[in-house]
């Protein structure tokens, strides 16, 4: 089984398609596992932004 980490190098540009669970780099598209509960955190811009938006911590 191919490991994506073996093909990605520092400085590469990658494009992640959250709707189709794919990542593209080096001209190749690779299927990823579904993001599940992580996706809202990423879409919020990180863990602290997600916690603020969802009311878990006070807004700054």
PDBQT receptor file of N, H, CA, C and O in Angstrom, charges set to zero:
ATOM      1  N   UNK A   1       0.846  -1.188   0.000  1.00  0.00    +0.000 N 
ATOM      2  CA  UNK A   1       0.000   0.000   0.000  1.00  0.00    +0.000 C 
ATOM      3  C   UNK A   1       0.885   1.242   0.000  1.00  0.00    +0.000 C 
ATOM      4  O   UNK A   1       1.842   1.331   0.770  1.00  0.00    +0.000 OA
ATOM      5  N   UNK A   2       0.567   2.181  -0.851  1.00  0.00    +0.000 N 
ATOM      6  H   UNK A   2      -0.211   2.109  -1.476  1.00  0.00    +0.000 HD
ATOM      7  CA  UNK A   2       1.328   3.419  -0.963  1.00  0.00    +0.000 C 
ATOM      8  C   UNK A   2       1.046   4.343   0.222  1.00  0.00    +0.000 C 
ATOM      9  O   UNK A   2      -0.099   4.513   0.642  1.00  0.00    +0.000 OA
ATOM     10  N   UNK A   3       2.116   4.933   0.746  1.00  0.00    +0.000 N 
ATOM     11  H   UNK A   3       3.046   4.795   0.405  1.00  0.00    +0.000 HD
ATOM     12  CA  UNK A   3       1.978   5.931   1.808  1.00  0.00    +0.000 C 
ATOM     13  C   UNK A   3       2.186   7.305   1.186  1.00  0.00    +0.000 C 
ATOM     14  O   UNK A   3       3.216   7.551   0.559  1.00  0.00    +0.000 OA
ATOM     15  N   UNK A   4       1.223   8.196   1.354  1.00  0.00    +0.000 N 
ATOM     16  H   UNK A   4       0.386   7.996   1.864  1.00  0.00    +0.000 HD
ATOM     17  CA  UNK A   4       1.321   9.525   0.756  1.00  0.00    +0.000 C 
ATOM     18  C   UNK A   4       2.537  10.279   1.268  1.00  0.00    +0.000 C 
ATOM     19  O   UNK A   4       3.149  11.039   0.518  1.00  0.00    +0.000 OA
ATOM     20  N   UNK A   5       2.894  10.087   2.511  1.00  0.00    +0.000 N 
ATOM     21  H   UNK A   5       2.397   9.470   3.121  1.00  0.00    +0.000 HD
ATOM     22  CA  UNK A   5       4.023  10.800   3.098  1.00  0.00    +0.000 C 
ATOM     23  C   UNK A   5       5.326  10.511   2.354  1.00  0.00    +0.000 C 
ATOM     24  O   UNK A   5       6.240  11.334   2.368  1.00  0.00    +0.000 OA
ATOM     25  N   UNK A   6       5.416   9.363   1.714  1.00  0.00    +0.000 N 
ATOM     26  H   UNK A   6       4.673   8.694   1.703  1.00  0.00    +0.000 HD
ATOM     27  CA  UNK A   6       6.631   9.016   0.973  1.00  0.00    +0.000 C 
ATOM     28  C   UNK A   6       6.762   9.802  -0.327  1.00  0.00    +0.000 C 
ATOM     29  O   UNK A   6       7.855   9.877  -0.889  1.00  0.00    +0.000 OA
ATOM     30  N   UNK A   7       5.669  10.389  -0.815  1.00  0.00    +0.000 N 
ATOM     31  H   UNK A   7       4.781  10.328  -0.359  1.00  0.00    +0.000 HD
ATOM     32  CA  UNK A   7       5.715  11.124  -2.072  1.00  0.00    +0.000 C 
ATOM     33  C   UNK A   7       5.705  12.633  -1.926  1.00  0.00    +0.000 C 
ATOM     34  O   UNK A   7       5.971  13.351  -2.889  1.00  0.00    +0.000 OA
ATOM     35  N   UNK A   8       5.398  13.126  -0.726  1.00  0.00    +0.000 N 
ATOM     36  H   UNK A   8       5.181  12.543   0.057  1.00  0.00    +0.000 HD
ATOM     37  CA  UNK A   8       5.314  14.569  -0.499  1.00  0.00    +0.000 C 
ATOM     38  C   UNK A   8       6.631  15.061   0.077  1.00  0.00    +0.000 C 
ATOM     39  O   UNK A   8       7.172  14.473   1.013  1.00  0.00    +0.000 OA
ATOM     40  N   UNK A   9       7.135  16.134  -0.488  1.00  0.00    +0.000 N 
ATOM     41  H   UNK A   9       6.696  16.611  -1.249  1.00  0.00    +0.000 HD
ATOM     42  CA  UNK A   9       8.393  16.718  -0.025  1.00  0.00    +0.000 C 
ATOM     43  C   UNK A   9       8.159  18.169   0.376  1.00  0.00    +0.000 C 
ATOM     44  O   UNK A   9       7.204  18.796  -0.082  1.00  0.00    +0.000 OA
ATOM     45  N   UNK A  10       9.020  18.696   1.223  1.00  0.00    +0.000 N 
ATOM     46  H   UNK A  10       9.796  18.186   1.595  1.00  0.00    +0.000 HD
ATOM     47  CA  UNK A  10       8.950  20.098   1.616  1.00  0.00    +0.000 C 
ATOM     48  C   UNK A  10       8.976  20.974   0.374  1.00  0.00    +0.000 C 
ATOM     49  O   UNK A  10       9.817  20.790  -0.506  1.00  0.00    +0.000 OA
ATOM     50  N   UNK A  11       8.067  21.915   0.307  1.00  0.00    +0.000 N 
ATOM     51  H   UNK A  11       7.384  22.065   1.022  1.00  0.00    +0.000 HD
ATOM     52  CA  UNK A  11       7.985  22.820  -0.830  1.00  0.00    +0.000 C 
ATOM     53  C   UNK A  11       6.967  22.409  -1.875  1.00  0.00    +0.000 C 
ATOM     54  O   UNK A  11       6.603  23.222  -2.726  1.00  0.00    +0.000 OA
ATOM     55  N   UNK A  12       6.490  21.151  -1.836  1.00  0.00    +0.000 N 
ATOM     56  H   UNK A  12       6.785  20.492  -1.145  1.00  0.00    +0.000 HD
ATOM     57  CA  UNK A  12       5.437  20.726  -2.760  1.00  0.00    +0.000 C 
ATOM     58  C   UNK A  12       4.152  21.484  -2.464  1.00  0.00    +0.000 C 
ATOM     59  O   UNK A  12       3.882  21.853  -1.321  1.00  0.00    +0.000 OA
ATOM     60  N   UNK A  13       3.375  21.709  -3.497  1.00  0.00    +0.000 N 
ATOM     61  H   UNK A  13       3.594  21.410  -4.425  1.00  0.00    +0.000 HD
ATOM     62  CA  UNK A  13       2.061  22.313  -3.332  1.00  0.00    +0.000 C 
ATOM     63  C   UNK A  13       1.027  21.205  -3.456  1.00  0.00    +0.000 C 
ATOM     64  O   UNK A  13       1.031  20.438  -4.419  1.00  0.00    +0.000 OA
ATOM     65  N   UNK A  14       0.144  21.134  -2.470  1.00  0.00    +0.000 N 
ATOM     66  H   UNK A  14       0.141  21.758  -1.688  1.00  0.00    +0.000 HD
ATOM     67  CA  UNK A  14      -0.902  20.116  -2.471  1.00  0.00    +0.000 C 
ATOM     68  C   UNK A  14      -2.260  20.802  -2.448  1.00  0.00    +0.000 C 
ATOM     69  O   UNK A  14      -2.427  21.854  -1.831  1.00  0.00    +0.000 OA
ATOM     70  N   UNK A  15      -3.225  20.193  -3.125  1.00  0.00    +0.000 N 
ATOM     71  H   UNK A  15      -3.089  19.338  -3.626  1.00  0.00    +0.000 HD
ATOM     72  CA  UNK A  15      -4.595  20.689  -3.140  1.00  0.00    +0.000 C 
ATOM     73  C   UNK A  15      -5.488  19.615  -2.541  1.00  0.00    +0.000 C 
ATOM     74  O   UNK A  15      -5.517  18.480  -3.017  1.00  0.00    +0.000 OA
ATOM     75  N   UNK A  16      -6.216  19.984  -1.494  1.00  0.00    +0.000 N 
ATOM     76  H   UNK A  16      -6.192  20.906  -1.108  1.00  0.00    +0.000 HD
ATOM     77  CA  UNK A  16      -7.108  19.044  -0.827  1.00  0.00    +0.000 C 
ATOM     78  C   UNK A  16      -8.545  19.370  -1.223  1.00  0.00    +0.000 C 
ATOM     79  O   UNK A  16      -8.987  20.512  -1.101  1.00  0.00    +0.000 OA
ATOM     80  N   UNK A  17      -9.265  18.363  -1.696  1.00  0.00    +0.000 N 
ATOM     81  H   UNK A  17      -8.905  17.435  -1.796  1.00  0.00    +0.000 HD
ATOM     82  CA  UNK A  17     -10.677  18.494  -2.060  1.00  0.00    +0.000 C 
ATOM     83  C   UNK A  17     -11.489  17.784  -0.976  1.00  0.00    +0.000 C 
ATOM     84  O   UNK A  17     -11.608  16.558  -0.977  1.00  0.00    +0.000 OA
ATOM     85  N   UNK A  18     -12.046  18.573  -0.051  1.00  0.00    +0.000 N 
ATOM     86  H   UNK A  18     -11.950  19.568  -0.051  1.00  0.00    +0.000 HD
ATOM     87  CA  UNK A  18     -12.770  17.995   1.075  1.00  0.00    +0.000 C 
ATOM     88  C   UNK A  18     -14.075  17.336   0.653  1.00  0.00    +0.000 C 
ATOM     89  O   UNK A  18     -14.526  16.396   1.307  1.00  0.00    +0.000 OA
ATOM     90  N   UNK A  19     -14.691  17.810  -0.427  1.00  0.00    +0.000 N 
ATOM     91  H   UNK A  19     -14.325  18.574  -0.958  1.00  0.00    +0.000 HD
ATOM     92  CA  UNK A  19     -15.954  17.221  -0.877  1.00  0.00    +0.000 C 
ATOM     93  C   UNK A  19     -15.761  15.823  -1.443  1.00  0.00    +0.000 C 
ATOM     94  O   UNK A  19     -16.638  14.970  -1.303  1.00  0.00    +0.000 OA
ATOM     95  N   UNK A  20     -14.620  15.582  -2.083  1.00  0.00    +0.000 N 
ATOM     96  H   UNK A  20     -13.908  16.275  -2.196  1.00  0.00    +0.000 HD
ATOM     97  CA  UNK A  20     -14.361  14.279  -2.700  1.00  0.00    +0.000 C 
ATOM     98  C   UNK A  20     -13.305  13.465  -1.969  1.00  0.00    +0.000 C 
ATOM     99  O   UNK A  20     -12.948  12.371  -2.407  1.00  0.00    +0.000 OA
ATOM    100  N   UNK A  21     -12.800  13.995  -0.849  1.00  0.00    +0.000 N 
ATOM    101  H   UNK A  21     -13.090  14.883  -0.493  1.00  0.00    +0.000 HD
ATOM    102  CA  UNK A  21     -11.782  13.304  -0.045  1.00  0.00    +0.000 C 
ATOM    103  C   UNK A  21     -10.572  12.901  -0.880  1.00  0.00    +0.000 C 
ATOM    104  O   UNK A  21     -10.125  11.755  -0.846  1.00  0.00    +0.000 OA
ATOM    105  N   UNK A  22     -10.046  13.882  -1.640  1.00  0.00    +0.000 N 
ATOM    106  H   UNK A  22     -10.409  14.813  -1.668  1.00  0.00    +0.000 HD
ATOM    107  CA  UNK A  22      -8.851  13.632  -2.439  1.00  0.00    +0.000 C 
ATOM    108  C   UNK A  22      -7.792  14.683  -2.136  1.00  0.00    +0.000 C 
ATOM    109  O   UNK A  22      -8.092  15.772  -1.646  1.00  0.00    +0.000 OA
ATOM    110  N   UNK A  23      -6.552  14.332  -2.437  1.00  0.00    +0.000 N 
ATOM    111  H   UNK A  23      -6.308  13.447  -2.835  1.00  0.00    +0.000 HD
ATOM    112  CA  UNK A  23      -5.435  15.258  -2.341  1.00  0.00    +0.000 C 
ATOM    113  C   UNK A  23      -4.633  15.124  -3.627  1.00  0.00    +0.000 C 
ATOM    114  O   UNK A  23      -4.380  14.016  -4.100  1.00  0.00    +0.000 OA
ATOM    115  N   UNK A  24      -4.235  16.265  -4.188  1.00  0.00    +0.000 N 
ATOM    116  H   UNK A  24      -4.441  17.165  -3.804  1.00  0.00    +0.000 HD
ATOM    117  CA  UNK A  24      -3.466  16.263  -5.430  1.00  0.00    +0.000 C 
ATOM    118  C   UNK A  24      -2.115  16.910  -5.175  1.00  0.00    +0.000 C 
ATOM    119  O   UNK A  24      -2.033  18.002  -4.612  1.00  0.00    +0.000 OA
ATOM    120  N   UNK A  25      -1.058  16.230  -5.594  1.00  0.00    +0.000 N 
ATOM    121  H   UNK A  25      -1.125  15.343  -6.052  1.00  0.00    +0.000 HD
ATOM    122  CA  UNK A  25       0.284  16.785  -5.568  1.00  0.00    +0.000 C 
ATOM    123  C   UNK A  25       1.121  16.042  -6.601  1.00  0.00    +0.000 C 
ATOM    124  O   UNK A  25       0.852  14.888  -6.933  1.00  0.00    +0.000 OA
ATOM    125  N   UNK A  26       2.128  16.723  -7.093  1.00  0.00    +0.000 N 
ATOM    126  H   UNK A  26       2.346  17.661  -6.824  1.00  0.00    +0.000 HD
ATOM    127  CA  UNK A  26       3.000  16.157  -8.136  1.00  0.00    +0.000 C 
ATOM    128  C   UNK A  26       2.211  15.671  -9.348  1.00  0.00    +0.000 C 
ATOM    129  O   UNK A  26       2.619  14.719 -10.013  1.00  0.00    +0.000 OA
ATOM    130  N   UNK A  27       1.076  16.325  -9.638  1.00  0.00    +0.000 N 
ATOM    131  H   UNK A  27       0.745  17.098  -9.097  1.00  0.00    +0.000 HD
ATOM    132  CA  UNK A  27       0.282  15.967 -10.808  1.00  0.00    +0.000 C 
ATOM    133  C   UNK A  27      -0.552  14.712 -10.658  1.00  0.00    +0.000 C 
ATOM    134  O   UNK A  27      -1.144  14.247 -11.632  1.00  0.00    +0.000 OA
ATOM    135  N   UNK A  28      -0.614  14.151  -9.454  1.00  0.00    +0.000 N 
ATOM    136  H   UNK A  28      -0.133  14.529  -8.663  1.00  0.00    +0.000 HD
ATOM    137  CA  UNK A  28      -1.387  12.933  -9.222  1.00  0.00    +0.000 C 
ATOM    138  C   UNK A  28      -2.467  13.191  -8.177  1.00  0.00    +0.000 C 
ATOM    139  O   UNK A  28      -2.251  13.935  -7.220  1.00  0.00    +0.000 OA
ATOM    140  N   UNK A  29      -3.627  12.573  -8.367  1.00  0.00    +0.000 N 
ATOM    141  H   UNK A  29      -3.803  11.969  -9.144  1.00  0.00    +0.000 HD
ATOM    142  CA  UNK A  29      -4.732  12.685  -7.412  1.00  0.00    +0.000 C 
ATOM    143  C   UNK A  29      -4.791  11.390  -6.612  1.00  0.00    +0.000 C 
ATOM    144  O   UNK A  29      -4.777  10.295  -7.175  1.00  0.00    +0.000 OA
ATOM    145  N   UNK A  30      -4.859  11.531  -5.294  1.00  0.00    +0.000 N 
ATOM    146  H   UNK A  30      -4.870  12.421  -4.837  1.00  0.00    +0.000 HD
ATOM    147  CA  UNK A  30      -4.891  10.377  -4.398  1.00  0.00    +0.000 C 
ATOM    148  C   UNK A  30      -6.158  10.429  -3.557  1.00  0.00    +0.000 C 
ATOM    149  O   UNK A  30      -6.567  11.496  -3.099  1.00  0.00    +0.000 OA
ATOM    150  N   UNK A  31      -6.769   9.278  -3.360  1.00  0.00    +0.000 N 
ATOM    151  H   UNK A  31      -6.437   8.412  -3.732  1.00  0.00    +0.000 HD
ATOM    152  CA  UNK A  31      -7.964   9.180  -2.530  1.00  0.00    +0.000 C 
ATOM    153  C   UNK A  31      -7.553   9.140  -1.062  1.00  0.00    +0.000 C 
ATOM    154  O   UNK A  31      -6.601   8.453  -0.693  1.00  0.00    +0.000 OA
ATOM    155  N   UNK A  32      -8.281   9.884  -0.226  1.00  0.00    +0.000 N 
ATOM    156  H   UNK A  32      -9.055  10.443  -0.526  1.00  0.00    +0.000 HD
ATOM    157  CA  UNK A  32      -8.039   9.866   1.213  1.00  0.00    +0.000 C 
ATOM    158  C   UNK A  32      -9.228   9.221   1.911  1.00  0.00    +0.000 C 
ATOM    159  O   UNK A  32     -10.290   9.037   1.316  1.00  0.00    +0.000 OA
ATOM    160  N   UNK A  33      -9.035   8.882   3.175  1.00  0.00    +0.000 N 
ATOM    161  H   UNK A  33      -8.172   9.032   3.658  1.00  0.00    +0.000 HD
ATOM    162  CA  UNK A  33     -10.156   8.435   3.988  1.00  0.00    +0.000 C 
ATOM    163  C   UNK A  33     -11.015   9.654   4.299  1.00  0.00    +0.000 C 
ATOM    164  O   UNK A  33     -10.494  10.767   4.359  1.00  0.00    +0.000 OA
ATOM    165  N   UNK A  34     -12.321   9.472   4.498  1.00  0.00    +0.000 N 
ATOM    166  H   UNK A  34     -12.745   8.567   4.449  1.00  0.00    +0.000 HD
ATOM    167  CA  UNK A  34     -13.182  10.613   4.832  1.00  0.00    +0.000 C 
ATOM    168  C   UNK A  34     -12.675  11.351   6.070  1.00  0.00    +0.000 C 
ATOM    169  O   UNK A  34     -12.172  10.736   7.011  1.00  0.00    +0.000 OA
ATOM    170  N   UNK A  35     -12.816  12.687   6.056  1.00  0.00    +0.000 N 
ATOM    171  H   UNK A  35     -13.224  13.187   5.292  1.00  0.00    +0.000 HD
ATOM    172  CA  UNK A  35     -12.299  13.518   7.139  1.00  0.00    +0.000 C 
ATOM    173  C   UNK A  35     -13.130  13.397   8.417  1.00  0.00    +0.000 C 
ATOM    174  O   UNK A  35     -12.611  13.623   9.510  1.00  0.00    +0.000 OA
ATOM    175  N   UNK A  36     -14.395  13.050   8.298  1.00  0.00    +0.000 N 
ATOM    176  H   UNK A  36     -14.817  12.867   7.410  1.00  0.00    +0.000 HD
ATOM    177  CA  UNK A  36     -15.237  12.857   9.475  1.00  0.00    +0.000 C 
ATOM    178  C   UNK A  36     -15.332  14.098  10.341  1.00  0.00    +0.000 C 
ATOM    179  O   UNK A  36     -15.572  15.196   9.840  1.00  0.00    +0.000 OA
ATOM    180  N   UNK A  37     -15.143  13.921  11.651  1.00  0.00    +0.000 N 
ATOM    181  H   UNK A  37     -14.947  13.028  12.058  1.00  0.00    +0.000 HD
ATOM    182  CA  UNK A  37     -15.297  15.005  12.617  1.00  0.00    +0.000 C 
ATOM    183  C   UNK A  37     -14.207  16.058  12.525  1.00  0.00    +0.000 C 
ATOM    184  O   UNK A  37     -14.341  17.123  13.129  1.00  0.00    +0.000 OA
ATOM    185  N   UNK A  38     -13.150  15.803  11.802  1.00  0.00    +0.000 N 
ATOM    186  H   UNK A  38     -13.041  14.938  11.312  1.00  0.00    +0.000 HD
ATOM    187  CA  UNK A  38     -12.051  16.761  11.670  1.00  0.00    +0.000 C 
ATOM    188  C   UNK A  38     -12.424  17.893  10.716  1.00  0.00    +0.000 C 
ATOM    189  O   UNK A  38     -11.925  19.009  10.854  1.00  0.00    +0.000 OA
ATOM    190  N   UNK A  39     -13.277  17.619   9.774  1.00  0.00    +0.000 N 
ATOM    191  H   UNK A  39     -13.683  16.712   9.662  1.00  0.00    +0.000 HD
ATOM    192  CA  UNK A  39     -13.599  18.609   8.739  1.00  0.00    +0.000 C 
ATOM    193  C   UNK A  39     -14.104  19.943   9.294  1.00  0.00    +0.000 C 
ATOM    194  O   UNK A  39     -13.624  20.983   8.845  1.00  0.00    +0.000 OA
ATOM    195  N   UNK A  40     -15.048  19.974  10.247  1.00  0.00    +0.000 N 
ATOM    196  H   UNK A  40     -15.438  19.129  10.612  1.00  0.00    +0.000 HD
ATOM    197  CA  UNK A  40     -15.486  21.272  10.768  1.00  0.00    +0.000 C 
ATOM    198  C   UNK A  40     -14.356  22.066  11.428  1.00  0.00    +0.000 C 
ATOM    199  O   UNK A  40     -14.349  23.295  11.369  1.00  0.00    +0.000 OA
ATOM    200  N   UNK A  41     -13.422  21.384  12.042  1.00  0.00    +0.000 N 
ATOM    201  H   UNK A  41     -13.428  20.385  12.090  1.00  0.00    +0.000 HD
ATOM    202  CA  UNK A  41     -12.279  22.057  12.666  1.00  0.00    +0.000 C 
ATOM    203  C   UNK A  41     -11.420  22.715  11.593  1.00  0.00    +0.000 C 
ATOM    204  O   UNK A  41     -10.995  23.860  11.751  1.00  0.00    +0.000 OA
ATOM    205  N   UNK A  42     -11.166  22.006  10.514  1.00  0.00    +0.000 N 
ATOM    206  H   UNK A  42     -11.511  21.076  10.385  1.00  0.00    +0.000 HD
ATOM    207  CA  UNK A  42     -10.368  22.555   9.416  1.00  0.00    +0.000 C 
ATOM    208  C   UNK A  42     -11.095  23.731   8.773  1.00  0.00    +0.000 C 
ATOM    209  O   UNK A  42     -10.487  24.768   8.508  1.00  0.00    +0.000 OA
ATOM    210  N   UNK A  43     -12.386  23.573   8.523  1.00  0.00    +0.000 N 
ATOM    211  H   UNK A  43     -12.879  22.730   8.738  1.00  0.00    +0.000 HD
ATOM    212  CA  UNK A  43     -13.161  24.636   7.884  1.00  0.00    +0.000 C 
ATOM    213  C   UNK A  43     -13.243  25.893   8.753  1.00  0.00    +0.000 C 
ATOM    214  O   UNK A  43     -13.365  27.000   8.228  1.00  0.00    +0.000 OA
ATOM    215  N   UNK A  44     -13.175  25.729  10.073  1.00  0.00    +0.000 N 
ATOM    216  H   UNK A  44     -13.075  24.830  10.498  1.00  0.00    +0.000 HD
ATOM    217  CA  UNK A  44     -13.218  26.876  10.982  1.00  0.00    +0.000 C 
ATOM    218  C   UNK A  44     -11.878  27.602  11.035  1.00  0.00    +0.000 C 
ATOM    219  O   UNK A  44     -11.798  28.722  11.539  1.00  0.00    +0.000 OA
ATOM    220  N   UNK A  45     -10.843  26.979  10.524  1.00  0.00    +0.000 N 
ATOM    221  H   UNK A  45     -10.908  26.069  10.114  1.00  0.00    +0.000 HD
ATOM    222  CA  UNK A  45      -9.526  27.614  10.537  1.00  0.00    +0.000 C 
ATOM    223  C   UNK A  45      -8.642  27.159  11.681  1.00  0.00    +0.000 C 
ATOM    224  O   UNK A  45      -7.644  27.810  11.990  1.00  0.00    +0.000 OA
ATOM    225  N   UNK A  46      -8.993  26.059  12.308  1.00  0.00    +0.000 N 
ATOM    226  H   UNK A  46      -9.804  25.530  12.056  1.00  0.00    +0.000 HD
ATOM    227  CA  UNK A  46      -8.160  25.521  13.377  1.00  0.00    +0.000 C 
ATOM    228  C   UNK A  46      -8.976  25.217  14.622  1.00  0.00    +0.000 C 
ATOM    229  O   UNK A  46     -10.153  25.565  14.720  1.00  0.00    +0.000 OA
ATOM    230  N   UNK A  47      -8.325  24.562  15.565  1.00  0.00    +0.000 N 
ATOM    231  H   UNK A  47      -7.369  24.279  15.485  1.00  0.00    +0.000 HD
ATOM    232  CA  UNK A  47      -9.002  24.080  16.763  1.00  0.00    +0.000 C 
ATOM    233  C   UNK A  47      -9.563  25.214  17.619  1.00  0.00    +0.000 C 
ATOM    234  O   UNK A  47     -10.703  25.142  18.079  1.00  0.00    +0.000 OA
ATOM    235  N   UNK A  48      -8.759  26.268  17.836  1.00  0.00    +0.000 N 
ATOM    236  H   UNK A  48      -7.834  26.327  17.462  1.00  0.00    +0.000 HD
ATOM    237  CA  UNK A  48      -9.238  27.358  18.685  1.00  0.00    +0.000 C 
ATOM    238  C   UNK A  48     -10.376  28.129  18.026  1.00  0.00    +0.000 C 
ATOM    239  O   UNK A  48     -11.331  28.514  18.701  1.00  0.00    +0.000 OA
ATOM    240  N   UNK A  49     -10.289  28.359  16.722  1.00  0.00    +0.000 N 
ATOM    241  H   UNK A  49      -9.513  28.046  16.174  1.00  0.00    +0.000 HD
ATOM    242  CA  UNK A  49     -11.396  29.019  16.021  1.00  0.00    +0.000 C 
ATOM    243  C   UNK A  49     -12.664  28.174  16.104  1.00  0.00    +0.000 C 
ATOM    244  O   UNK A  49     -13.753  28.707  16.316  1.00  0.00    +0.000 OA
ATOM    245  N   UNK A  50     -12.528  26.872  15.940  1.00  0.00    +0.000 N 
ATOM    246  H   UNK A  50     -11.643  26.439  15.768  1.00  0.00    +0.000 HD
ATOM    247  CA  UNK A  50     -13.682  25.976  16.034  1.00  0.00    +0.000 C 
ATOM    248  C   UNK A  50     -14.298  26.047  17.432  1.00  0.00    +0.000 C 
ATOM    249  O   UNK A  50     -15.517  26.130  17.578  1.00  0.00    +0.000 OA
ATOM    250  N   UNK A  51     -13.448  26.014  18.451  1.00  0.00    +0.000 N 
ATOM    251  H   UNK A  51     -12.457  25.947  18.333  1.00  0.00    +0.000 HD
ATOM    252  CA  UNK A  51     -13.941  26.066  19.830  1.00  0.00    +0.000 C 
ATOM    253  C   UNK A  51     -14.662  27.382  20.104  1.00  0.00    +0.000 C 
ATOM    254  O   UNK A  51     -15.682  27.400  20.792  1.00  0.00    +0.000 OA
ATOM    255  N   UNK A  52     -14.136  28.483  19.567  1.00  0.00    +0.000 N 
ATOM    256  H   UNK A  52     -13.307  28.468  19.008  1.00  0.00    +0.000 HD
ATOM    257  CA  UNK A  52     -14.806  29.779  19.747  1.00  0.00    +0.000 C 
ATOM    258  C   UNK A  52     -16.152  29.805  19.020  1.00  0.00    +0.000 C 
ATOM    259  O   UNK A  52     -17.160  30.239  19.578  1.00  0.00    +0.000 OA
ATOM    260  N   UNK A  53     -16.157  29.336  17.771  1.00  0.00    +0.000 N 
ATOM    261  H   UNK A  53     -15.338  28.983  17.318  1.00  0.00    +0.000 HD
ATOM    262  CA  UNK A  53     -17.383  29.366  16.970  1.00  0.00    +0.000 C 
ATOM    263  C   UNK A  53     -18.469  28.466  17.550  1.00  0.00    +0.000 C 
ATOM    264  O   UNK A  53     -19.657  28.764  17.428  1.00  0.00    +0.000 OA
ATOM    265  N   UNK A  54     -18.067  27.380  18.172  1.00  0.00    +0.000 N 
ATOM    266  H   UNK A  54     -17.102  27.137  18.271  1.00  0.00    +0.000 HD
ATOM    267  CA  UNK A  54     -19.053  26.443  18.715  1.00  0.00    +0.000 C 
ATOM    268  C   UNK A  54     -19.410  26.740  20.170  1.00  0.00    +0.000 C 
ATOM    269  O   UNK A  54     -20.212  26.027  20.773  1.00  0.00    +0.000 OA
ATOM    270  N   UNK A  55     -18.807  27.811  20.742  1.00  0.00    +0.000 N 
ATOM    271  H   UNK A  55     -18.156  28.391  20.252  1.00  0.00    +0.000 HD
ATOM    272  CA  UNK A  55     -19.139  28.208  22.101  1.00  0.00    +0.000 C 
ATOM    273  C   UNK A  55     -18.413  27.446  23.189  1.00  0.00    +0.000 C 
ATOM    274  O   UNK A  55     -18.766  27.569  24.361  1.00  0.00    +0.000 OA
ATOM    275  N   UNK A  56     -17.409  26.663  22.834  1.00  0.00    +0.000 N 
ATOM    276  H   UNK A  56     -17.122  26.563  21.882  1.00  0.00    +0.000 HD
ATOM    277  CA  UNK A  56     -16.654  25.904  23.833  1.00  0.00    +0.000 C 
ATOM    278  C   UNK A  56     -15.755  26.811  24.672  1.00  0.00    +0.000 C 
ATOM    279  O   UNK A  56     -15.527  26.551  25.854  1.00  0.00    +0.000 OA
ATOM    280  N   UNK A  57     -15.249  27.873  24.053  1.00  0.00    +0.000 N 
ATOM    281  H   UNK A  57     -15.434  28.084  23.093  1.00  0.00    +0.000 HD
ATOM    282  CA  UNK A  57     -14.436  28.857  24.769  1.00  0.00    +0.000 C 
ATOM    283  C   UNK A  57     -14.930  30.247  24.369  1.00  0.00    +0.000 C 
ATOM    284  O   UNK A  57     -15.511  30.415  23.297  1.00  0.00    +0.000 OA
ATOM    285  N   UNK A  58     -14.699  31.240  25.225  1.00  0.00    +0.000 N 
ATOM    286  H   UNK A  58     -14.226  31.104  26.096  1.00  0.00    +0.000 HD
ATOM    287  CA  UNK A  58     -15.162  32.592  24.894  1.00  0.00    +0.000 C 
ATOM    288  C   UNK A  58     -14.451  33.152  23.671  1.00  0.00    +0.000 C 
ATOM    289  O   UNK A  58     -13.292  32.834  23.404  1.00  0.00    +0.000 OA
ATOM    290  N   UNK A  59     -15.165  33.984  22.942  1.00  0.00    +0.000 N 
ATOM    291  H   UNK A  59     -16.106  34.243  23.159  1.00  0.00    +0.000 HD
ATOM    292  CA  UNK A  59     -14.553  34.652  21.791  1.00  0.00    +0.000 C 
ATOM    293  C   UNK A  59     -13.599  35.709  22.299  1.00  0.00    +0.000 C 
ATOM    294  O   UNK A  59     -13.864  36.377  23.298  1.00  0.00    +0.000 OA
ATOM    295  N   UNK A  60     -12.484  35.854  21.599  1.00  0.00    +0.000 N 
ATOM    296  H   UNK A  60     -12.269  35.311  20.787  1.00  0.00    +0.000 HD
ATOM    297  CA  UNK A  60     -11.453  36.818  22.028  1.00  0.00    +0.000 C 
ATOM    298  C   UNK A  60     -11.899  38.237  21.806  1.00  0.00    +0.000 C 
ATOM    299  O   UNK A  60     -11.159  39.172  22.110  1.00  0.00    +0.000 OA
TER     300      UNK A  60
